[in-house]
Amino acid sequence: MSETLPQSVQTEAPATAMDRRSFLRTGLGGALFLGTVSVTAGLSGCASAPAGRDYPMPEAMDQSYEFRFLTRDDIVLFKALLPAMVGPGLAEEQVVRRQQIQATIERIDAGIHQFGPANQKELRGLFDLLNFGLTRVTVARVWSSWENVSPETAHAFLERWRTSGIGLFNNGYIALTKVSNVAFYGHPDHWHLSGYPGPPGFAVDSLPQFKDNA
Amino acid sequence: MSLTDRIARGLEAGWKVTDGATLTHNQTHEADVVVIGTGAGGGTTAEILARAGLSVILVEEGRLYYQKDFKMNELDAYASLYQEGMSRVTKDGAIAVLQGRCVGGSTTVNWTSSFRTPDPTLNHWASRFGLDDLSPDAMRLWFDGREERHNIEPWVTDPNVNNDILRQGCEALGWSWEVIPRNVKGCWNLGYCGVGCPTNAKQGALTTTIPGALDNNARLFHGLRADKLVMKQDRIDHLQASAMAADGVTPSGITVELKAKHFVVAASAIGSPGLLLRSDIPDPHNRIGKRTFLHPVNATIAEMPDTVDPYYGAPQSIYSDEFNFSRGVDGPAGFKLEVPPLHPAMSAGVVPGHGEQQVSDLSKLPRMNSVIALLRDGFHPDSPGGTVSLRDDGSPVLDYPVTDYLWAGLKDAFYKMAEIQFAAGAKQVRLMHLDSPWYTTWADTKAGIDKLTMAPHRVRLFTAHQMGGCGMGNNPEESVVNGFGEHHQVTNLSIHDASVFPTSIGANPQLSVYALAARNSTRLAQKLRS
């Protein structure tokens, strides 16, 4: 990641005399920094309420899922990230592909709901940082808004955060990939990608908990 | 089905079990003892006290899940059975914390490895913390008793291939290995211990001590969060608790007050210090939450030439202590070597990566082996552990800085794990590190590890063992409880979980918790009945 953060970000740091990288490496610095962004994002019109049933997937066949954590902006963010995140794991066929992306984003939301308030707050800070135009450009170095970001650009962003010498960005990379990878590869629809055959058939056939719901 | 399942049968027979989500009005209950937490420590305590004729109320923040819910499904299990929906991490996010949050606690989701507390650990506690009463000789009968209670025996079936790779590698290198004792009865060798045992073979708290307590008239509240122990003068008067909604994470607004003569806290090495801190329990020497240990874990994965099927079979059956205590109990960081089971969601979360590389890495799953190293923390001055504190919302968080001493141990472990995998015939090996490529030879791996940046986040770190934070010792200036788990300052408070360990264990801790809780609960029952 960048050796020099742009001026606009520097001015938000309360301790400008400190070396910027060491500032960002500290948890406290990170928390203050993300906190600043969250407040700014809220004031600048970034969506901050969960999307509920109102989310930008007009093409979706099934609109029944109710989002409890992800905002409309977060959904747009993951729609842009997932093609880079799970890449060739997605189907070629557009309708299937869109359904896979939608279902994965819904599982990400359901998973984060169970994370509880403390980690939700951490993720809110991260997603706001990525969604808020100023920090998206200066910190993530993604120039266009997420709805116009190509998989190649999203991949380059993920690579910058993975290879960065700044722990905070590595941590952001891990957070984004972990929630996405678990929600995607963990689902039976995508077990074939890992070659996982599923629970042993003889056990499923003989255990009572699988009969009751049959 | 209800006739074959211990929990379903008990519920039908009228066990006193209350789901917090069903409560519609605030209420007060009273018992001789309130036990907070239903894991290894709380379950053992509740059963022993209830059998002794004391009235017991058990409090569990997580929900009651049992055989009907255990469908070998990772995503559902991680969301419902684990702390923070499996997202718990240390304060800076660098160590992922795998910890149970359900009736039975971590024993409901652990991989069944059941070791006695190693002799060098008990001897170190005696010499360093004045805990002479916990010598190996004195503890033997408690380990014997708990091994019987939880059906703990070395695994007699052949190890699965994933574990056998650890055995083969050690064998080829002339390093020691042993068979792991497991707490199972009639195990089907399926491989799903981590998502709730689907066959009731696992003899964790859920199928042993919790039913034992409920059979003896104990009452269980689940979906009820212990908020605060409220003192009246120098004693605890009651526990203030909040009911959770059916989703398990949202407080419903209903509160419950639980009064008792005595309170036993067994809410884990993160939860117990958290509860004590929220309660402003007297802490004249500022010890609550200090010296919290994790057995920090790093890992390597290998692509083997043949099928491994690392998702099937008893998840842990072979271990190596070659590097655990060999350089002295308080020498360079020692570590225990084991293997983890690899199911797709877990693997996708543990193997760092995205895009084409990630698809390619995960496609190797059927031929994948992984080795993990569990570092023995807390024995050396440069390994003081972490500190539990409270967030603004009152929830506990663990700050665990990884010291240079531990980084050196983690680096050493990377060498040893990769060497084992190549010695067992691995085609290629990858370190769980953001910078690691796949290495095709041991020489290349060695050169790669030489240059590796050992830094938070870049090295992927995990823990499934949380210990300390309410350490025991004879000196109140450096401990929270004495060797019987009795609080130094508050006379009607005991702590019966892994939080009392003054160092880490150096082995998977469940049997250490069972044994110490059994010993201390037997004494507590005698005291309370006299």
Chai-1 contact restraints between the chains, C-beta under 6 A:
chainA,res_idxA,chainB,res_idxB,connection_type,confidence,min_distance_angstrom,max_distance_angstrom,comment,restraint_id
A,G27,B,K91,contact,1.0,0.0,6.0,A-B,restraint_1
A,G27,B,D92,contact,1.0,0.0,6.0,A-B,restraint_2
A,A84,B,G355,contact,1.0,0.0,6.0,A-B,restraint_3
A,M85,B,H354,contact,1.0,0.0,6.0,A-B,restraint_4
A,G87,B,G355,contact,1.0,0.0,6.0,A-B,restraint_5
A,G87,B,E356,contact,1.0,0.0,6.0,A-B,restraint_6
A,G87,B,V359,contact,1.0,0.0,6.0,A-B,restraint_7
A,P88,B,E356,contact,1.0,0.0,6.0,A-B,restraint_8
A,P88,B,V359,contact,1.0,0.0,6.0,A-B,restraint_9
A,G89,B,V359,contact,1.0,0.0,6.0,A-B,restraint_10
A,Q114,B,A79,contact,1.0,0.0,6.0,A-B,restraint_11
A,Q114,B,G85,contact,1.0,0.0,6.0,A-B,restraint_12
A,F115,B,E84,contact,1.0,0.0,6.0,A-B,restraint_13
A,F115,B,G85,contact,1.0,0.0,6.0,A-B,restraint_14
A,F115,B,S87,contact,1.0,0.0,6.0,A-B,restraint_15
A,G116,B,E84,contact,1.0,0.0,6.0,A-B,restraint_16
A,G116,B,V249,contact,1.0,0.0,6.0,A-B,restraint_17
A,P117,B,D393,contact,1.0,0.0,6.0,A-B,restraint_18
A,A118,B,R391,contact,1.0,0.0,6.0,A-B,restraint_19
A,A118,B,S395,contact,1.0,0.0,6.0,A-B,restraint_20
A,N119,B,E84,contact,1.0,0.0,6.0,A-B,restraint_21
A,N119,B,S87,contact,1.0,0.0,6.0,A-B,restraint_22
A,H155,B,G355,contact,1.0,0.0,6.0,A-B,restraint_23
A,L158,B,H354,contact,1.0,0.0,6.0,A-B,restraint_24
A,R162,B,L434,contact,1.0,0.0,6.0,A-B,restraint_25
A,G167,B,P456,contact,1.0,0.0,6.0,A-B,restraint_26
A,G167,B,H457,contact,1.0,0.0,6.0,A-B,restraint_27
A,N170,B,H457,contact,1.0,0.0,6.0,A-B,restraint_28
A,N170,B,R458,contact,1.0,0.0,6.0,A-B,restraint_29
A,N171,B,G93,contact,1.0,0.0,6.0,A-B,restraint_30
A,N171,B,H457,contact,1.0,0.0,6.0,A-B,restraint_31
A,T177,B,H354,contact,1.0,0.0,6.0,A-B,restraint_32
A,K178,B,G349,contact,1.0,0.0,6.0,A-B,restraint_33
A,N181,B,A348,contact,1.0,0.0,6.0,A-B,restraint_34
A,V182,B,A345,contact,1.0,0.0,6.0,A-B,restraint_35
A,V182,B,A348,contact,1.0,0.0,6.0,A-B,restraint_36
A,V182,B,G349,contact,1.0,0.0,6.0,A-B,restraint_37
A,Y185,B,P344,contact,1.0,0.0,6.0,A-B,restraint_38
A,Y185,B,A348,contact,1.0,0.0,6.0,A-B,restraint_39
A,Y185,B,L362,contact,1.0,0.0,6.0,A-B,restraint_40
A,G186,B,E74,contact,1.0,0.0,6.0,A-B,restraint_41
A,G186,B,L75,contact,1.0,0.0,6.0,A-B,restraint_42
A,G186,B,P344,contact,1.0,0.0,6.0,A-B,restraint_43
A,G186,B,A345,contact,1.0,0.0,6.0,A-B,restraint_44
A,W191,B,P344,contact,1.0,0.0,6.0,A-B,restraint_45
A,S194,B,P344,contact,1.0,0.0,6.0,A-B,restraint_46
A,S194,B,L362,contact,1.0,0.0,6.0,A-B,restraint_47
A,S194,B,L365,contact,1.0,0.0,6.0,A-B,restraint_48
A,G195,B,L365,contact,1.0,0.0,6.0,A-B,restraint_49
A,G195,B,P366,contact,1.0,0.0,6.0,A-B,restraint_50
A,Y196,B,P344,contact,1.0,0.0,6.0,A-B,restraint_51
A,Y196,B,L365,contact,1.0,0.0,6.0,A-B,restraint_52
A,P199,B,M72,contact,1.0,0.0,6.0,A-B,restraint_53
A,A203,B,L190,contact,1.0,0.0,6.0,A-B,restraint_54
A,L207,B,P198,contact,1.0,0.0,6.0,A-B,restraint_55
A,P208,B,M1,contact,1.0,0.0,6.0,A-B,restraint_56
A,Q209,B,Q67,contact,1.0,0.0,6.0,A-B,restraint_57
A,Q209,B,K68,contact,1.0,0.0,6.0,A-B,restraint_58
A,Q209,B,K71,contact,1.0,0.0,6.0,A-B,restraint_59
